[in-house]
Amino acid sequence: MTIPSHMPPTPERRPQRFVFVLMNNFTMLSFAGAVDALRIANRQFETPAYEWLLCGEGGDTITCSVGIDFKLDMDLEELKRDDIVLLCAGVDVQANTTKKMLGWLRREARRGVTLGALCTAPYVLAKAGLLDGKRATIHWENHDSFTEEFDEVDLTKSVFVIDGNRMTTAGGTSSIDLILKLIADKHGERIANSVADQQIYTSIRTDQDTQRLSVPTRIGVRHPKLSAVIQMMESNIEEPISPSILAKDVGMSTRQLERLFRRYLNRSPKRYYMELRLGKARNLLMQTDMSVINVALAWGFTSPSHFSKCYRGHYNTTPYRERGSQAARLPG
């Protein structure tokens, strides 16, 4: 479908340029969703509304997380002030964040360029000091480590956040939501909805939507009291609540709560709670340089030895070996 030529953008208006800054091991889905939304938007007009370039350190090629190489259009060069930068990152974002990249981002920020970050790339903007005092989001798996390192950033769990000339997304398909928002702001919701239809994207999310599935959907069980208990557990991981209090808060006995967990999740409430805490702890071990002792204390374990015993029982390795194997995988 082509929108009549009287619709924006007019032939005299220069297309809005997006600069996708690709970092090593960037997530393919976040990048592809964003750039394809721009491509489809251009089909709505007789005159293209958007153009884009691929940028990256070295200006040669970059490899995404699924092993596909991309030919870059440019190195980290000076941009136009009205460009929109979308920084794309993925796994091992800390190891792939270089001094050259941080310096370049700071220079472009001083020139007033709008900077966005997809998936784990908000870490890079925060490391450059460009999210201080701003609202932001990041992929849920990196949420805890981000909070530990950047307490000056107002981190949310939204699918995307726009705060002034800073934009962040939570990864996955949330980049589509961000681009649809930008399209709607500039050309109207009719155009954005048409792009969404072309992508078979049936539910456009806003910055008020959170990035994780609801508890019933995530665990595959629609039991209101079980969902309520799990929500309380997830909200009180640093200082665990006893099963007796959890049970009382939802109007059941401790024995009834035990039976509920056994029936639907095949584990006790205590075990489920422990697995939640261990998962959080593992994320910090893999994504930060916090000591094992501090990680243990951060998630409510009484001692490093207790933490190590629980960790070995669940992951069949110790926290120290996990940290060592992670370090060995990172580039020197």
Sequence and secondary structure as in RCSB ss.txt:
>XXXX:A:sequence
MTIPSHMPPTPERRPQRFVFVLMNNFTMLSFAGAVDALRIANRQFETPAYEWLLCGEGGDTITCSVGIDFKLDMD
LEELKRDDIVLLCAGVDVQANTTKKMLGWLRREARRGVTLGALCTAPYVLAKAGLLDGKRATIHWENHDSFTEEF
DEVDLTKSVFVIDGNRMTTAGGTSSIDLILKLIADKHGERIANSVADQQIYTSIRTDQDTQRLSVPTRIGVRHPK
LSAVIQMMESNIEEPISPSILAKDVGMSTRQLERLFRRYLNRSPKRYYMELRLGKARNLLMQTDMSVINVALAWG
FTSPSHFSKCYRGHYNTTPYRERGSQAARLPG
>XXXX:A:secstr
    TTSSS TTS  EEEEEEE TTB HHHHHHHHHHHHHHHTTSSS  EEEEEE TTSSEEEBTTS EEE SB 
S    TT EEEEE BTTTTTT  HHHHHHHHHHHHTT EEEEETTTHHHHHHTT STT EE   GGGHHHHHHH 
TTSEE  BSEEEETTEEEE STTHHHHHHHHHHHHHH HHHHHHHHHHTT      TTSBSS  HHHHHT   HH
HHHHHHHHHH SSS   HHHHHHHTT  HHHHHHHHHHHHSS HHHHHHHHHHHHHHHHHHH    HHHHHHHTT
 S HHHHHHHHHHHHSS HHHHHHHHHHHS  
